[in-house]
């Protein structure tokens, strides 16, 4: 390694370390509530784990924001409603990296998902409060990581092309590991069968191999499968974890998660192709999906594969309220949906994959927790080992 490469890597690691330290320092929460009793109760709960300040009014909150930077603003909904657009923008400008969590009564109160991150109803349970805070911090960390990545990328553009290429590879490797950690955090939050996230990746890759996709497309498919539901970070818990069926308003908000995922990941060069799979994985072959109503081959091939893999795993997995279907039952259901919900060619590829492959991948998905490349290794080893056996026989 030449001296210039050593300096570049050292500078990057130093920069990344500073980001990690900054991330810890800035985990401050500001409570804005004109009800003294509730304000004090919230402060007492939050102060157990995080640095916390409290204000009784918008004006006092603004003063606090000039002295310190906050990552979460926890505000009474009635106070928020009383503010005009200008005051809201001033408060946001004073805390540019902050997310807003409101609390109070949902009666006669409506909001856009773009305005606030979450809504907590009174009385606030401590467990729900900390769950919302942890979710907000994960969201902020992802956005800060993206800003950090872009800043470093801009610096790298000013250097020699060869050095830039090597630095970018190192940056992507670190970024991929963090994406893996975020995916594992989402597993805990989402009410899905254990191992679902891993199976979406390996099932999608197995279909990709069956279709004969090239190496680059398989890598795009892998990243898209890992990140397909990352936009759910921005969906409030009262919707995402609701035990009963969502109403029309809640479902409209849930349908925004592909767009949230697209917004989180855009402008990250090595994820550019995978973003299509993230934003299009709920489109349907007949054009009745969301968010764009694309149909047929207008839909990205990776998104079409994801849709089939996701549905097949959901059908065959046990959940708290039902047992999963058998392999044969699931295949029959998928055949009926071919040409309407799913691409017929991909359903046909699904049918051509031996049942034992699905059983092996299902078992492995409950055990494997390795680097991103391990998913490729698992599926390629399965495919090529079977090819050798078939050739011998």
Secondary structure, 3 states (H helix, E strand, C coil): CCHHHHHHHHHHHHHHHHHHHHHHHCCEEEEECCCHHHHHHHHHHHCCCCEEEEECCHHHHHHHHHHCCCCEEEEEHHHHHHCCHHHHHHHHHHCCCCEEEEEECCCCCCCCCCCCCEEEECCCCHHHHHHHHHHHHHHHHHHHHHHHHHHHHHHHHCCCHHHHHHHHHHHHHHHHHHHHHHHHHHHHHCCCCCCHHHHHHHHHHHHHHHHCCCHHHHHHHHHHHHHCCHHHHHCCHHHHCCCCCCCHHHHHHHCCHHHHHHHHHCCCHHHCCHHHHHHHCCCCCCCCCCCCCCCHHHCCHHHHHHHHHHHHHHHHCCECCECCCCHHHHHHHHHHHECCCECHHHHHHHHHCCHHHHHHHHHHHCCCCCCCHHHHHHHHHHHHHHHHHHHHC
